[in-house]
């Protein structure tokens, strides 16, 4: 009878915790994906895009999957996208036009990968990018800003007309960046993070084989663009250097509405930390007054660049950012948070929410990508949606069920981890398109400021051999305990961490009474609040 009582006690505890977590972390909306098939369309990843009147203009990127490790094969020119692609997702048609009529300099840059880009009105501005340059006789990071007249190029591609007069460029070494992100905050452009890479990629380092040079910008480069439709120039304003916090590339930066109502940006995760080849688990908030790390926030999912969409609700004063798949150090497996330091491909769709007090929390959504998709993909929003002038979607103006855009392209992998076995066939650039709908939950009230407060509990490694680290964030002084239960509801052991102060902290704890090969429930208790998580003991 004692074990049965304990079992029901645990069930009650789990239900209570689930109820609490539902109140604390339940999403005010759901995301739904619907496949859109365009016959004959090729795949592309890590590209730039613009759009006009329901049609997309796709420029650059790669038609191959994850780059290989061998320098002679990595980022081969044969995988460059050398066509302009126009896609109409509603009519399910596409058109192409070769870049070959453009100047050699434009052909080379516009067939590169990981360019930074931003569309201002009808003009798509493209910066940098990495790829093989026959002119230089090597792989380089391009040092130009290119202006593309999107409606005219789309019309020319669809109707097989000349394209050369619709591209303009200006050279500038400060534009020699790849893997960063380009956005606009009010009247200034912000080129955030990224790197300048010259030579062939080699995982053994710059002094092996053909060698290379790699310099992270570690900067926010602010500038204005003067463009009268004919002449093009750059007015540099400031370069903000932060070697510790801006040492990031191949990541996500999205426009935001900050808690004070001002426009800004948030740089989410990115690679690699300066002292270890792992993603950053924090983010950097950027506005006109400067930048700072969001202390206490831990981002577990969607660490590499992937499709994403920012949404702001004035009614609840909440900023949501939704991420679609990609690659990450953590992923969910049947309710267990798995850490994989090889940073595998994942199916995770997650949102990060910032409340009116500036507190940030991450929530895994029920919907997943239908395969290992998302890395190097883009979210292309519906043009007719109400948006702020920085591209943030006005959440309150959406209907209860709304198509908000599409996810297109990126890498599709056959396995989570392929980097060390990659011969070029384990992944590919996908041609898949997903129509994205947002469905508001009518029965869910807006998350209150107190409900949005989370512990950001992070247990690593998981699975483990019974020796774990736990990281968490408290808002008040609390007595913290860890309780371990088996799958039958039997209490196993308790770890008392004592009185903990209101900061983000990390503790080592050991489990002495667990058995290898078993799954357990870890109950994290801080005062009268609690959180439950599955753990695996190897």
C-alpha positions in Angstrom: 0.0 0.0 0.0 2.9 2.4 0.7 4.3 2.1 -2.8 0.8 2.6 -4.3 0.3 5.7 -2.2 3.7 7.0 -3.3 2.7 6.2 -6.9 -0.5 8.2 -6.7 1.4 10.9 -4.8 3.8 11.2 -7.7 0.9 11.2 -10.2 -0.7 14.1 -8.2 2.6 15.8 -8.1 3.1 15.4 -11.9 -0.4 16.6 -12.6 0.2 19.6 -10.3 3.4 20.4 -12.0 2.0 20.0 -15.4 -0.9 22.3 -14.4 1.6 24.8 -13.0 3.8 24.6 -16.1 0.7 24.9 -18.4 -0.2 28.1 -16.6 3.4 29.3 -16.6 4.5 28.2 -20.1 1.4 27.5 -22.1 1.6 29.3 -25.4 -1.0 31.9 -26.4 -0.9 30.4 -29.9 -0.1 27.3 -31.9 1.8 27.0 -35.1 0.7 24.8 -37.9 2.6 23.8 -41.1 1.2 22.8 -44.4 3.3 21.6 -47.3 3.3 23.5 -50.6 4.6 21.5 -53.6 6.2 23.3 -56.5 7.1 20.8 -59.2 10.6 21.0 -60.5 11.8 23.6 -58.0 15.4 23.0 -56.9 16.7 23.2 -53.3 18.8 26.1 -51.9 20.1 27.0 -48.4 21.7 30.0 -46.8 20.4 32.4 -49.5 19.1 36.0 -49.6 15.5 36.9 -50.6 13.3 39.8 -51.5 9.6 39.8 -52.3 7.0 41.8 -54.3 3.3 41.2 -55.0 3.3 37.7 -53.8 6.4 36.5 -55.6 9.8 35.8 -54.0 13.2 36.6 -55.4 15.9 34.1 -54.3 19.5 35.1 -54.7 22.7 33.1 -53.9 23.1 30.3 -51.3 24.1 26.7 -52.0 22.3 24.0 -53.8 24.2 21.3 -51.8 23.7 20.3 -48.2 26.0 20.6 -45.2 29.6 21.5 -46.2 32.1 18.7 -46.2 35.1 18.6 -43.9 37.7 18.0 -46.6 39.2 21.3 -47.8 39.2 20.1 -51.5 35.4 19.4 -51.3 34.2 22.0 -48.8 32.1 24.8 -50.3 32.8 23.6 -53.8 31.9 26.1 -56.5 29.7 23.3 -58.1 27.3 23.8 -55.2 26.9 27.6 -55.8 23.4 28.8 -56.7 24.2 30.6 -60.0 20.5 31.4 -60.9 18.1 34.0 -59.9 14.9 32.1 -58.8 11.4 33.6 -58.6 8.8 31.6 -56.8 5.0 32.2 -56.6 3.9 29.9 -53.7 0.2 30.4 -54.4 0.2 29.5 -58.1 2.9 27.0 -57.3 5.1 28.2 -60.2 8.7 29.2 -60.5 11.1 30.9 -63.0 14.9 31.1 -63.2 17.4 33.3 -64.9 21.2 32.8 -64.9 23.5 35.4 -63.3 25.8 35.1 -66.3 24.7 38.4 -67.9 26.0 40.4 -64.9 29.5 41.6 -64.4 32.0 39.0 -63.1 32.1 40.7 -59.7 28.3 40.6 -59.3 28.1 37.0 -60.6 30.6 35.8 -58.0 29.2 37.7 -55.0 25.6 36.9 -55.8 26.3 33.2 -56.1 27.9 33.1 -52.6 26.5 31.8 -49.4 25.6 33.4 -46.0 25.2 36.9 -47.4 23.5 39.5 -45.1 20.5 41.2 -46.6 17.6 43.6 -45.8 14.7 44.8 -48.0 13.9 48.5 -47.8 10.8 49.2 -49.9 11.4 47.8 -53.4 15.2 47.6 -52.9 17.0 44.5 -51.5 20.4 45.4 -50.0 22.9 42.5 -50.0 26.2 42.6 -48.1 29.2 40.2 -48.2 28.9 36.5 -48.5 31.5 33.7 -48.8 32.4 31.5 -51.8 34.9 30.7 -54.5 36.1 33.6 -56.6 37.7 32.7 -59.9 39.0 36.3 -60.0 40.8 35.9 -56.7 41.7 32.2 -57.3 40.5 31.4 -53.8 37.5 31.3 -51.5 36.9 34.8 -50.2 34.4 37.0 -48.2 33.1 39.6 -50.7 33.5 43.2 -49.8 30.6 45.0 -51.5 27.1 46.3 -50.9 24.7 45.4 -53.7 21.3 47.0 -54.4 18.7 45.0 -56.2 15.5 46.5 -57.6 13.2 43.6 -56.6 10.0 44.3 -58.6 12.0 44.9 -61.8 14.2 41.8 -61.4 11.1 39.6 -60.7 9.4 41.0 -63.8 12.5 40.4 -65.9 13.0 36.8 -64.7 9.3 35.9 -65.2 9.2 37.4 -68.7 12.7 36.5 -69.8 13.9 40.1 -70.1 17.4 41.5 -69.5 18.3 42.0 -65.8 21.6 43.9 -65.9 20.2 47.4 -65.3 18.6 46.4 -62.0 21.8 45.7 -60.0 24.1 48.3 -58.5 27.1 47.9 -56.2 29.7 49.7 -54.2 32.9 48.2 -52.7 33.7 48.7 -49.1 36.0 46.5 -46.9 33.7 47.0 -43.9 31.0 45.0 -45.9 33.4 42.0 -46.1 31.2 39.9 -43.7 29.6 36.5 -43.9 27.4 34.8 -41.4 26.2 38.0 -39.7 22.8 39.6 -40.0 21.7 42.9 -41.4 18.8 44.9 -40.0 17.6 48.4 -39.7 16.7 50.3 -36.5 14.9 53.5 -37.3 17.1 55.3 -39.8 20.4 53.3 -39.4 21.5 49.9 -40.6 23.1 47.5 -38.1 25.4 44.8 -39.4 25.7 42.5 -36.4 28.4 39.8 -35.9 29.7 37.5 -38.5 33.2 36.9 -39.8 35.6 37.5 -42.6 36.8 34.1 -43.9 39.5 33.7 -46.6 40.6 30.4 -48.0 39.3 26.8 -47.9 37.5 25.6 -44.8 39.6 23.1 -42.8 38.4 21.7 -39.5 42.0 21.1 -38.4 42.7 24.8 -38.3 44.2 27.6 -40.3 47.7 26.2 -40.4 46.8 22.8 -41.9 46.5 21.9 -45.5 45.8 24.9 -47.8 45.2 27.1 -44.7 42.8 29.9 -44.2 42.2 33.1 -42.2 39.2 33.6 -40.0 38.4 36.9 -38.2 35.2 37.4 -36.3 34.0 41.0 -36.6 32.9 41.0 -32.9 31.1 44.2 -33.8 27.9 46.0 -34.5 28.6 48.1 -37.6 26.2 51.0 -37.9 25.8 52.9 -41.2 23.4 54.7 -43.5 22.9 54.0 -47.2 22.5 56.9 -49.6 20.6 55.6 -52.7 18.8 57.8 -55.2 18.2 54.9 -57.6 21.3 55.6 -59.6 24.2 56.3 -57.2 24.9 54.2 -54.1 27.1 55.1 -51.2 27.7 54.1 -47.5 27.9 56.6 -44.6 29.6 54.8 -41.7 28.5 56.0 -38.3 30.0 53.7 -35.6 31.6 50.3 -35.0 30.8 48.9 -31.6 33.3 46.2 -30.5 32.6 43.5 -27.9 35.0 40.6 -28.1 33.2 38.6 -25.4 29.5 39.0 -26.4 29.5 39.7 -30.1 31.9 36.8 -31.1 29.0 35.2 -33.0 28.2 34.0 -36.5 25.7 31.8 -38.5 22.9 32.7 -36.1 19.6 34.5 -35.6 19.1 38.2 -35.2 15.5 39.4 -35.2 13.9 42.8 -34.9 12.1 43.4 -31.6 9.8 45.8 -29.8 11.6 46.4 -26.5 9.8 46.7 -23.1 10.1 50.5 -23.3 8.2 50.5 -26.6 11.3 51.3 -28.7 12.5 49.3 -31.7 15.6 47.1 -31.3 17.2 43.8 -32.1 18.0 40.6 -30.3 20.9 38.4 -31.3 20.0 34.8 -30.3 22.7 32.2 -29.6 25.2 31.7 -32.4 28.6 30.0 -32.7 31.2 29.6 -31.4 32.1 30.5 -27.8 35.6 31.9 -27.6 37.0 29.1 -25.4 35.0 26.1 -26.5 33.4 24.9 -29.7 29.8 25.2 -28.5 27.0 27.6 -29.2 26.3 30.6 -26.9 23.3 29.9 -24.7 22.5 33.5 -24.0 21.3 36.4 -26.2 22.2 40.0 -26.7 19.6 42.8 -26.8 20.5 45.7 -29.0 18.9 49.2 -29.3 19.8 52.7 -30.1 21.4 53.2 -26.6 23.7 50.2 -26.8 23.7 46.5 -26.2 23.6 44.1 -23.3 23.4 40.4 -22.5 20.0 39.2 -21.2 21.3 37.9 -17.9 19.5 34.8 -16.6 18.1 33.7 -19.9 19.2 30.3 -21.3 18.3 29.4 -24.9 18.4 25.6 -25.4 17.0 25.3 -28.9 17.6 26.7 -32.4 21.2 27.8 -32.1 22.2 28.0 -35.7 20.6 30.3 -38.3 17.1 29.1 -39.1 13.7 30.5 -40.2 12.0 32.7 -37.6 9.3 35.3 -37.1 9.0 38.0 -34.5 5.5 39.0 -33.2 4.5 41.7 -30.7 1.3 42.0 -28.7 0.6 45.4 -27.4 -2.4 44.1 -25.3 -0.2 41.7 -23.3 3.0 43.7 -23.8 4.8 40.6 -24.9 7.4 40.0 -27.6 7.4 36.5 -29.1 10.0 35.2 -31.5 9.4 31.8 -33.1 12.2 29.6 -34.5 11.8 26.7 -37.0 14.2 23.8 -36.6 17.9 24.1 -37.6 20.7 22.8 -35.3 21.1 23.0 -31.5 23.0 21.6 -28.6 19.7 20.4 -27.0 16.6 18.7 -28.2 13.5 17.0 -26.8 13.1 13.2 -27.0 9.8 11.9 -25.6 9.8 14.6 -22.9 13.5 14.2 -22.1 15.8 17.2 -22.7 18.9 15.7 -24.5 22.2 17.5 -24.7 24.4 16.7 -27.6 27.6 18.7 -27.8 28.1 17.8 -31.4 25.2 20.2 -32.0 23.0 18.1 -34.2 20.2 18.8 -36.7 16.8 19.1 -34.8 13.1 19.3 -35.6 12.4 21.7 -32.7 10.0 24.7 -33.1 10.3 27.0 -30.1 9.4 30.5 -29.1 11.2 33.0 -26.9 8.9 35.4 -25.1 9.9 38.7 -23.4 7.4 40.2 -21.0 6.9 43.8 -20.1 9.6 43.6 -17.4 12.1 42.4 -19.9 12.2 38.8 -18.5 12.8 36.2 -21.2 11.7 32.6 -21.3 11.9 29.8 -23.9 9.0 27.4 -24.7 9.1 24.3 -26.9 6.0 24.2 -29.1 4.0 21.0 -29.8 4.4 21.3 -33.5 7.7 20.1 -35.0 9.4 20.3 -38.3 8.4 17.1 -40.2 12.1 16.2 -40.7 15.5 17.4 -39.7 15.0 20.7 -41.4 15.4 24.4 -40.9 19.2 25.1 -40.9 19.9 27.8 -43.5 16.1 28.3 -44.2 14.2 31.6 -44.3 10.8 32.7 -43.1 9.1 34.7 -45.8 6.2 36.7 -44.3 2.9 37.5 -45.9 3.2 41.0 -47.3 -0.3 42.1 -46.4 0.1 41.4 -42.7 0.1 44.4 -40.4 3.7 44.9 -39.3 5.8 47.6 -37.6 8.2 49.3 -40.0 11.0 47.1 -38.7 9.2 43.9 -39.8 7.8 42.8 -36.4 4.3 41.3 -36.9 1.4 43.1 -35.1 0.1 40.0 -33.2 -3.1 41.7 -32.0 -4.2 42.5 -35.5 -4.0 38.8 -36.6 -7.3 36.9 -36.9 -7.9 33.9 -34.6 -6.4 31.7 -37.4 -4.0 33.4 -39.9 -1.5 32.4 -42.5 1.5 34.5 -41.5 4.1 33.3 -44.1 6.2 30.5 -45.4 9.3 28.6 -44.5 11.5 27.8 -47.5 14.7 26.0 -48.2 17.5 25.2 -45.9 19.4 21.9 -45.3 17.5 18.6 -44.9 19.6 16.0 -43.1 19.1 12.2 -43.0 20.6 12.0 -39.5 21.1 14.2 -36.5 24.9 14.0 -36.6 26.6 13.8 -40.0 29.5 16.3 -39.8 32.2 13.6 -39.1 30.9 11.2 -41.7 29.8 13.7 -44.3 30.6 12.7 -47.9 28.1 15.0 -49.4 25.2 12.5 -49.6 24.0 12.6 -46.0 22.2 15.9 -46.5 20.9 18.1 -49.3 19.5 21.6 -49.9 15.8 21.2 -49.7 13.2 22.6 -52.0 10.4 22.1 -49.5 8.0 25.0 -48.7 5.7 25.1 -45.7 2.8 27.4 -45.3 2.8 28.7 -41.7 -0.4 29.4 -39.8 -0.7 30.9 -36.4 -3.8 29.8 -34.4 -4.6 31.8 -31.3 -5.8 29.9 -28.2 -9.1 31.5 -27.2 -9.2 29.7 -23.9 -5.7 30.8 -22.9 -5.4 34.1 -21.2 -2.4 36.3 -21.7 0.6 35.2 -19.6 0.9 37.4 -16.7 4.2 38.9 -15.6 4.5 36.5 -12.7 3.5 33.5 -14.8 6.1 34.3 -17.4 8.8 34.0 -14.8 10.6 30.7 -15.3 13.5 29.0 -13.6 15.3 28.3 -16.9 16.3 25.0 -15.4 19.1 23.4 -17.4 20.4 19.9 -16.4 23.6 18.7 -18.2 24.6 16.3 -19.3 21.4 14.4 -19.9 21.8 11.4 -20.3 24.4 11.2 -17.6 26.1 8.6 -15.3 24.5 10.2 -12.2 26.8 13.2 -12.1 25.0 16.3 -13.3 25.2 20.0 -13.3 22.0 22.0 -12.8 21.7 25.7 -13.8 18.7 27.8 -12.8 17.6 31.4 -12.3 15.7 32.7 -9.2 14.0 36.0 -8.8 14.0 35.8 -5.0 15.9 34.1 -2.2 14.6 30.6 -2.0 15.3 27.2 -0.5 16.1 24.8 -3.4 15.6 21.0 -3.3 15.8 18.3 -5.9 13.7 15.2 -5.5 14.1 12.1 -7.7 11.3 9.6 -8.4 11.3 6.5 -10.6 8.7 5.9 -13.3 6.6 3.9 -10.8 6.3 6.9 -8.6 8.7 5.7 -5.9 10.8 8.2 -4.1 14.5 7.5 -4.8 16.5 10.3 -3.2 16.7 14.0 -2.4 19.4 16.6 -2.9 19.2 19.7 -0.8 21.0 22.7 -2.4 20.1 25.0 0.6 19.2 28.7 0.5 20.0 30.1 -2.9 20.2 33.8 -3.8 18.3 35.5 -6.6 20.7 35.1 -9.5 21.6 32.6 -12.2 23.7 29.9 -10.7 25.1 26.4 -11.4 25.5 23.5 -9.0 27.0 20.0 -9.2 24.9 17.2 -7.8 25.4 13.5 -7.7 22.8 10.7 -7.7 23.9 7.7 -5.6 20.7 5.6 -5.5 19.8 5.5 -9.2 20.3 2.6 -11.6 21.9 2.7 -15.0 19.7 2.5 -18.0 16.7 4.0 -16.2 14.5 7.1 -16.7 13.6 9.2 -13.6 11.6 12.3 -12.7 13.6 15.2 -11.3 11.4 17.6 -9.3 13.0 21.0 -8.8 11.5 22.8 -5.8 12.2 26.5 -5.0 10.0 27.7 -2.1 6.4 26.8 -3.1 7.2 26.7 -6.8 8.2 23.6 -8.7 9.4 22.3 -12.0 9.6 18.7 -13.3 11.9 17.2 -15.9 12.8 13.7 -17.0 16.4 12.6 -16.7 18.2 9.5 -18.0 20.9 7.6 -16.1 23.2 5.7 -18.4 
